[in-house]
Amino acid sequence: MLILTLNLGSTSSKVAIFEDDYELFSETVRHDPELLAKTKKPIDQLSFRKENIFEAIEYAGYSLEDFDAVCSRGGLLKPVESGTYKITEKALKDAQDVNLGGRQPHGLGLLIAYEIGKEYFIPAYFCDPVSTDELRDVARVSGFKGMERISRFHALNHKAVARKCAETLGRPYEELNLIGIHLGGGTSVAAHEKGKCIEIHDCSEEGAFSMDRAGHLPTNQLVDYCMSGKSEEEIKYTLKREAGVFSYLGTSDMMEVENKINEGDMEARLIFDAFAYQHAKCVGEMAAAMRFKVDGIFITGGIAYSERMVHMIKYYIEDLAPVYVYPGEEEMRSLAEAALRVLRGEEKSKTY
């Protein structure tokens, strides 16, 4: 079966084609920066993004009529349990809601997939969106009534790599206790207990800082910063785009940080070590959520290519459980496999 997968990011769109679980074609489509700059909302980008994606598919030698299913990365929807979902008009509406994820481009992938499915009479799905929520009630308590902890993290890649780690261990994912560390532009750490992510830390809300996001901050100092005369929009932009490593070193590229270290930059060394240290602390919290019964720990994402970073994190956590490293991402393959599980009758699709 031929599966088309889509994953739309802020400046590019990933397109991949699979024959069953074998990747036939993959491309990251770079969109015109001038066109992107002219748009105020992601929905304004629909026309040229769709055109660029269709051009890539045609260039690869395929027609939209060829596919048996299409599966897109889901965006910031309402909380849902893990699984493969049919794309519905309700999902499309929520994907464009500015109070949910309408400021992010992921929802355009849902819309493009839905339109393809409708025109060519094939099923259109999304799988394990950012809003995947399997937290226990006790994990939702924040410490201040009226504020509830929420589950938003790199669920798609976490779930995909967790299954891969389970294969390495030779046991079903649903029988294992795993801790996942996703290290990309954004970072997250999750406790996978018997197939469910019962606890998470994501750098956009809490936990360790990432390349450009703040993670947890000292409360009093954060209040002072928010009362310093800056607008709400300015504060949110700074904490999610110009915080983290960027705020210290002026770069969001971990390779550049390592180059600075090699040149003798002591501040770069400190921030690099703190990045590893904070993520290791998050691992400890995830272990506590599973009563320290941990079968394995996996490290994934682009920064997992850094042997120095992996070594530093292992320094803190390797006595807890075996550590497995899967550099890069498994998101496109995970989307294809999700669609295949439904098409083969191994899993029932869910309705959002």
Secondary structure, 3 states (H helix, E strand, C coil): CEEEEEEECCCEEEEEEEECCEEEEEEEEECCHHHHHCCCCHHHHHHHHHHHHHHHHHHCCCCHHHCCEEEEECCCCCCECCCEEECCHHHHHHHCCCCCCCCCCHHHHHHHHHHHHHHHCCCEEEECCCCECCCCHHHHECCCCCCECCCCCCHHHHHHHHHHHHHHHCCCHHHCEEEEEEECCCEEEEEEECCEEEEEEECCCCCCCCCCCCCCCCHHHHHHHHCCCCCHHHHHHHHHHCCHHHHHHCCCCHHHHHHHHHCCCHHHHHHHHHHHHHHHHHHHHHHHHCCCCCCEEEEEEHHHHCHHHHHHHHHHHCCCCCEEEEEECCHHHHHHHHHHHHHCCCCCCEEC
